[in-house]
Amino acid sequence: MQFLENNHLLGLIIGISTFLIIGIFHPIVVKAEYYWGTRCWWIFLVTGITGIILSLLTDNVLFAALLGVFAFSSFWTIKELFEQEERVRKGWFPKNPKRTYKF
């Protein structure tokens, strides 16, 4: 950690990690909606709340920042789940033939 701070790399690491966290959540949204629909939104709510709590409990700036990004990406995923359902309804993404849809 001291190396990152001394060489002014902390912001760069946080930025790259934020990019990766957000990038990982996109396929998670697509797969979660495909297999479970929007009824799994509460999992992301619990994950987000857990991330916030862990972020508040850590003294490490890097981990606190990344946990915060993870938490709010989880919250954003809730919104994206419902938007993904709309994209499936429009035919932009495939429907799961094993599920029944409300549309």
ZADO-1210 file (C-alpha; in nm, 4 decimals, padded with zeros to 6 digits):
<atoms>
<atom x="00.0000" y="00.0000" z="00.0000" code="MET" pos="1"/>
<atom x="00.2829" y="00.2339" z="00.0869" code="GLN" pos="2"/>
<atom x="00.4366" y="00.1663" z="-00.2556" code="PHE" pos="3"/>
<atom x="00.1131" y="00.2691" z="-00.4285" code="LEU" pos="4"/>
<atom x="00.0882" y="00.5882" z="-00.2245" code="GLU" pos="5"/>
<atom x="00.4537" y="00.6801" z="-00.2633" code="ASN" pos="6"/>
<atom x="00.4428" y="00.6355" z="-00.6395" code="ASN" pos="7"/>
<atom x="00.1028" y="00.8051" z="-00.6753" code="HIS" pos="8"/>
<atom x="-00.0529" y="00.4891" z="-00.8200" code="LEU" pos="9"/>
<atom x="-00.3476" y="00.4569" z="-00.5821" code="LEU" pos="10"/>
<atom x="-00.5852" y="00.6538" z="-00.8043" code="GLY" pos="11"/>
<atom x="-00.4800" y="00.4568" z="-01.1096" code="LEU" pos="12"/>
<atom x="-00.5395" y="00.1246" z="-00.9327" code="ILE" pos="13"/>
<atom x="-00.8810" y="00.2431" z="-00.8098" code="ILE" pos="14"/>
<atom x="-00.9724" y="00.3588" z="-01.1609" code="GLY" pos="15"/>
<atom x="-00.8681" y="00.0341" z="-01.3296" code="ILE" pos="16"/>
<atom x="-01.0409" y="-00.1722" z="-01.0624" code="SER" pos="17"/>
<atom x="-01.3593" y="00.0346" z="-01.0955" code="THR" pos="18"/>
<atom x="-01.3571" y="-00.0258" z="-01.4702" code="PHE" pos="19"/>
<atom x="-01.3177" y="-00.4009" z="-01.4141" code="LEU" pos="20"/>
<atom x="-01.5871" y="-00.4201" z="-01.1460" code="ILE" pos="21"/>
<atom x="-01.8385" y="-00.2406" z="-01.3661" code="ILE" pos="22"/>
<atom x="-01.7364" y="-00.4580" z="-01.6625" code="GLY" pos="23"/>
<atom x="-01.7899" y="-00.7762" z="-01.4627" code="ILE" pos="24"/>
<atom x="-02.1388" y="-00.6698" z="-01.3580" code="PHE" pos="25"/>
<atom x="-02.2661" y="-00.6451" z="-01.7188" code="HIS" pos="26"/>
<atom x="-02.2592" y="-01.0203" z="-01.7928" code="PRO" pos="27"/>
<atom x="-02.3864" y="-01.0868" z="-01.4404" code="ILE" pos="28"/>
<atom x="-02.6974" y="-00.8776" z="-01.5198" code="VAL" pos="29"/>
<atom x="-02.7557" y="-01.0624" z="-01.8465" code="VAL" pos="30"/>
<atom x="-02.7145" y="-01.4086" z="-01.6915" code="LYS" pos="31"/>
<atom x="-02.9151" y="-01.3270" z="-01.3774" code="ALA" pos="32"/>
<atom x="-03.2096" y="-01.1999" z="-01.5821" code="GLU" pos="33"/>
<atom x="-03.1869" y="-01.4971" z="-01.8193" code="TYR" pos="34"/>
<atom x="-03.1970" y="-01.7596" z="-01.5434" code="TYR" pos="35"/>
<atom x="-03.3955" y="-01.5917" z="-01.2642" code="TRP" pos="36"/>
<atom x="-03.5614" y="-01.2852" z="-01.4115" code="GLY" pos="37"/>
<atom x="-03.6057" y="-00.9792" z="-01.1948" code="THR" pos="38"/>
<atom x="-03.6990" y="-01.1733" z="-00.8836" code="ARG" pos="39"/>
<atom x="-03.3311" y="-01.1971" z="-00.7800" code="CYS" pos="40"/>
<atom x="-03.3014" y="-00.8194" z="-00.7307" code="TRP" pos="41"/>
<atom x="-03.2894" y="-00.8590" z="-00.3525" code="TRP" pos="42"/>
<atom x="-02.9599" y="-01.0513" z="-00.3786" code="ILE" pos="43"/>
<atom x="-02.7972" y="-00.7411" z="-00.5257" code="PHE" pos="44"/>
<atom x="-02.9574" y="-00.5250" z="-00.2567" code="LEU" pos="45"/>
<atom x="-02.8097" y="-00.7431" z="00.0180" code="VAL" pos="46"/>
<atom x="-02.4746" y="-00.7510" z="-00.1635" code="THR" pos="47"/>
<atom x="-02.4739" y="-00.3725" z="-00.1920" code="GLY" pos="48"/>
<atom x="-02.5617" y="-00.3171" z="00.1730" code="ILE" pos="49"/>
<atom x="-02.2915" y="-00.5659" z="00.2745" code="THR" pos="50"/>
<atom x="-02.0395" y="-00.3826" z="00.0575" code="GLY" pos="51"/>
<atom x="-02.1267" y="-00.0499" z="00.2213" code="ILE" pos="52"/>
<atom x="-02.0942" y="-00.1957" z="00.5701" code="ILE" pos="53"/>
<atom x="-01.7575" y="-00.3544" z="00.4879" code="LEU" pos="54"/>
<atom x="-01.6405" y="-00.0300" z="00.3287" code="SER" pos="55"/>
<atom x="-01.7226" y="00.1593" z="00.6463" code="LEU" pos="56"/>
<atom x="-01.5453" y="-00.0959" z="00.8635" code="LEU" pos="57"/>
<atom x="-01.2104" y="-00.1035" z="00.6820" code="THR" pos="58"/>
<atom x="-00.9250" y="00.1371" z="00.7462" code="ASP" pos="59"/>
<atom x="-00.7570" y="00.0700" z="00.4112" code="ASN" pos="60"/>
<atom x="-00.8411" y="00.3446" z="00.1600" code="VAL" pos="61"/>
<atom x="-00.7982" y="00.1186" z="-00.1428" code="LEU" pos="62"/>
<atom x="-01.0250" y="-00.1550" z="-00.0090" code="PHE" pos="63"/>
<atom x="-01.2800" y="00.0966" z="00.1187" code="ALA" pos="64"/>
<atom x="-01.2989" y="00.2616" z="-00.2242" code="ALA" pos="65"/>
<atom x="-01.3274" y="-00.0702" z="-00.4085" code="LEU" pos="66"/>
<atom x="-01.5925" y="-00.1982" z="-00.1685" code="LEU" pos="67"/>
<atom x="-01.7860" y="00.1244" z="-00.2234" code="GLY" pos="68"/>
<atom x="-01.7643" y="00.0833" z="-00.6007" code="VAL" pos="69"/>
<atom x="-01.8716" y="-00.2797" z="-00.5651" code="PHE" pos="70"/>
<atom x="-02.1633" y="-00.1833" z="-00.3399" code="ALA" pos="71"/>
<atom x="-02.3005" y="00.0843" z="-00.5681" code="PHE" pos="72"/>
<atom x="-02.2453" y="-00.1336" z="-00.8749" code="SER" pos="73"/>
<atom x="-02.4657" y="-00.3889" z="-00.6979" code="SER" pos="74"/>
<atom x="-02.7328" y="-00.1228" z="-00.6456" code="PHE" pos="75"/>
<atom x="-02.7065" y="-00.0186" z="-01.0116" code="TRP" pos="76"/>
<atom x="-02.7506" y="-00.3840" z="-01.1097" code="THR" pos="77"/>
<atom x="-03.1003" y="-00.3799" z="-00.9588" code="ILE" pos="78"/>
<atom x="-03.2001" y="-00.1084" z="-01.2052" code="LYS" pos="79"/>
<atom x="-03.0241" y="-00.2874" z="-01.4890" code="GLU" pos="80"/>
<atom x="-03.2086" y="-00.6140" z="-01.4158" code="LEU" pos="81"/>
<atom x="-03.5412" y="-00.4473" z="-01.4841" code="PHE" pos="82"/>
<atom x="-03.4024" y="-00.2735" z="-01.7920" code="GLU" pos="83"/>
<atom x="-03.2609" y="-00.6053" z="-01.9124" code="GLN" pos="84"/>
<atom x="-03.6087" y="-00.7556" z="-01.8837" code="GLU" pos="85"/>
<atom x="-03.7309" y="-00.4761" z="-02.1109" code="GLU" pos="86"/>
<atom x="-03.4492" y="-00.5457" z="-02.3588" code="ARG" pos="87"/>
<atom x="-03.5524" y="-00.9136" z="-02.3629" code="VAL" pos="88"/>
<atom x="-03.9141" y="-00.8102" z="-02.4216" code="ARG" pos="89"/>
<atom x="-03.8031" y="-00.6015" z="-02.7206" code="LYS" pos="90"/>
<atom x="-03.6118" y="-00.8988" z="-02.8594" code="GLY" pos="91"/>
<atom x="-03.2655" y="-00.7482" z="-02.8185" code="TRP" pos="92"/>
<atom x="-03.1598" y="-01.0397" z="-02.5945" code="PHE" pos="93"/>
<atom x="-03.2789" y="-01.4028" z="-02.6064" code="PRO" pos="94"/>
<atom x="-03.5564" y="-01.5341" z="-02.3858" code="LYS" pos="95"/>
<atom x="-03.4944" y="-01.8345" z="-02.1657" code="ASN" pos="96"/>
<atom x="-03.7224" y="-02.1070" z="-02.3076" code="PRO" pos="97"/>
<atom x="-03.7450" y="-02.2730" z="-01.9631" code="LYS" pos="98"/>
<atom x="-03.8990" y="-01.9643" z="-01.8003" code="ARG" pos="99"/>
<atom x="-04.2388" y="-01.8061" z="-01.8264" code="THR" pos="100"/>
<atom x="-04.2451" y="-01.4328" z="-01.8806" code="TYR" pos="101"/>
<atom x="-04.5095" y="-01.1874" z="-01.7697" code="LYS" pos="102"/>
<atom x="-04.5117" y="-01.0202" z="-02.1105" code="PHE" pos="103"/>
</atoms>
